[in-house]
Amino acid sequence: MLTVEEFAKHLDLAYLAPNLQKEDIIEACNIAKKYHVNAVNVNSCWGELVVNELKGTDVGPSAVIGFPYGAMSTKSKLFELQEMVDLGCTACDMVVNIGALKDGDYDLVRHEISEFVRICGDNCDTKLIFEVGFLTDEEIAALTKICCECGVTYVKTATGSQAFPTEHQVRIMKENLSGNTKIKVSGVPRTFTMSAALYMFEHLGVSLCGTRSAGKLVEEYSKYLEELK
């Protein structure tokens, strides 16, 4: 059974809506520090702010790259990534070039992912966002294998701007994992529950979940453990 502290470290607090303001991002950092979650995940315009707000804490500053569609030139995407790494982000979540993947242009896809891993280096976790709602089972499997071969830290289901990921899609990712690569589930509905998160951690091999409800989930899990006593 996970402790409350362990459960919290399986959660990234995602604040990614385009209309968020500075006060919202500071609020997110305060929530994250209160509940000791794994990271605060924001759009790159807030990268410097979260790095400063979370300095000296056990919560990592994390930025999304090429968000939400991944439909940027490789050069533009990697420039954004380099800026976030230079600022001190300890994780970056980059959206795959979905069109290239569906075209079967695996050379381009592999190049972007290998550069993603190279630029992030040893001090910044890499999370590659699939947007599984657009992909076939075969494409999910192939992309998972490429990520593992390139040394990506996490394969990640979705951005939250499209269809919710399914258990079937997560299982395909799990079946094709190798090396040290882990699974992050994101793009879950606002109605996502503590029980659903716990099921993923215990039965689907999921290591991280990204949600705006991270603080609420930690509170629910703490109450759940109290009721078991």
N, C-alpha and C positions, 0 to 999 in steps of 0.2 A: 504494500500500500504506500503510495506516495505521501510524503509529508506536505504540508501547506507550502513550505518553501520550495520543495522540488516541483510541485504542481505549477507554482508561479513562474518558475524558470522554463517551463514548457510553453510559455505564452509571450508573444510579441504584441504590444499595444499599437494598433494601426490607426493613425489619424491621417487619412489620405483624401478626404473630400476637397474639391477645388475651391470651395468658398471659406475654408478655415482661415482664421486670422491669428495674429501673434499670440493673443491671449488664449486662444484655443490650444495652441501648441505648448505653451507654458503650462496650461492645465493638464495636458497629456503627460508632460514630464513629471508633474507633481503626483499624479495618479500612479505613474510607473514607479516612482521612488517610494511611495507609500506601500505599494503591494510587492515591490521587489521583483517585477516581471523581468523577462530576459532583455527586451529592447523596446525602444519607441521607434516606430517605422513611419517616416514622413516623406513628403515630396521634397525634391532636392533644394527648392528655394528656402526651406527651413533647416537645411543641413547644419549650417553654422550655429543656429540658435539651439538645436538639440544637443550638439556637441558641448556647447558652453553650459547649458542647463543641467546636463547629466555628468559633467566633469567631477571626478572624485566619488562617484556612486557605483553601485553594482549593476546599473542598468546601462545597456549599450545604446549609443546613437546609431540609427540605421536609416538609410535613404533608398528610395526606389529610383531606378534608372530606366529611361525609355518608357516611362509609365504614361498611360495604361496600355498602349497598343503595341509597343515594341517596334513600331513602323518608322524608325529613324535610320539615317545612314549609320553605318558602323562607326565612322569617324566621329559623328556627333554623339553617339551613345557612349563611346569610350572617353570622349572629352568630359562629358557629364560625370562619368564614373571616376575619372582621375581627380576631378575637383573634390568630390566627396571623400575620396581616400586621403587626399592631401589635407582636408579639414580635420580629419581624425575620426571619421565614421568607422565603427567596428564591425559593421555588416552592410552589404548593399544587395538589394533585390532587383535584378535586371530582367526585363521582359524579353523573351525570345523573339526573333524576327519570324512571326507566325507565317507570313506569306512565303518566305524562303523555305521554311520547313515543309509547307504544303506543296510547294513546287518541287520538292525533292532535292533542293540545293543544299545538301548536307555539308558541302565544303564551306559555304558561307556561314552556316549555323555553327559548325565546329570552330571556325576561325573566331567568330565573335565570342564564343564561350571560352575558348582557350585564352584569348586576350583578357577577358573578364577575370579569369583566375590569376593570370600573370600580374595584372595591375593591382588586384587586391592583395596579393602576396600572403604573408603569414599572419598579418595582424587584422585582417578584415575578412569576415565570413562571406562566402558567395552563395546567393540564393537565386536560382534560375526559375523565373516564372513561366509556366507553360501556357496558361489559359486553356485548360483542358476541354472546355465547352466547344472549342473550335476544332479539336483534334480527334482523329480516329484512334481506336485502341492500338493499332500498329504504330501510329505516329507517337503516341505517348510512350510506348515501349522503346522505340528507336531513340527518342530524345532523352529518355532516362539513361539509356546505355551510353550515349555520347557524353552526358553530364558526368557520369561516373568515370569514364575514361579520361576526361579532362580534369578531374579532381574537384568538382563543384562540391561545396559543403552541404547544401540542401537543394533538392528538387522541390519546387513549390507549385501548388495546383493552379491558382488563379489570382486575378487582380481584384475581384469584387465588382467589376464593371460589367461583367457578362454573366453567363450561367453559373449556378452553384456547382461545385465539384461533387461527384457521386462516390459512394463507397467503392463501386466497381472500378472507377478510374484510379482511386488511391491504391487499390489492390494491384492494379497493373504496374503502377510505379514501384510498389514494394517487390513484386515478383522479378523486376528487372534491375534492382539495386545491386551494386557490387562495391567493393572497397569500403571507404569510410563515409560515403555519401548517405545522407539522411533525408527524411521527408518532412516538409512543412506544408500544412494544410491552411489555406486562406481562401478568401472569397466566400466565407460562410454567411448565412443570413443573420440579421439582427436578433432573431429568435433562437440563435444557437445556444445550447444549454451546457451546463457543467457536466451533466451526464454524457452528452455527446462527445465532449472533449475527452473525458476520461475513457470512454469506449475506444476512441481513436488511439490514445496513448497506450492502452493496455492490450488492444486486440488487432490494430491495423499497422502497428510499427511506426506510428507517427511520433516525431520527436519535438515538433514545434507547431503551434497554431497561432495564426495572426488574426486578431479580431479587435474591434473597437470596444468590445465588452470585457476586456481582460480583467479589469478591476472587479467587476461584478462576478465574474467566474471564480476568482480567488476567494471572494467573500462567501459564495455559495459552497465552495469546496471546504472551507473552514467550518462552516455550519454542518456540513455533511459528516465530517470527521467527529465533530462534537456529539452528533446524534448517535454515532456508532459506539460511543463509550458506555 
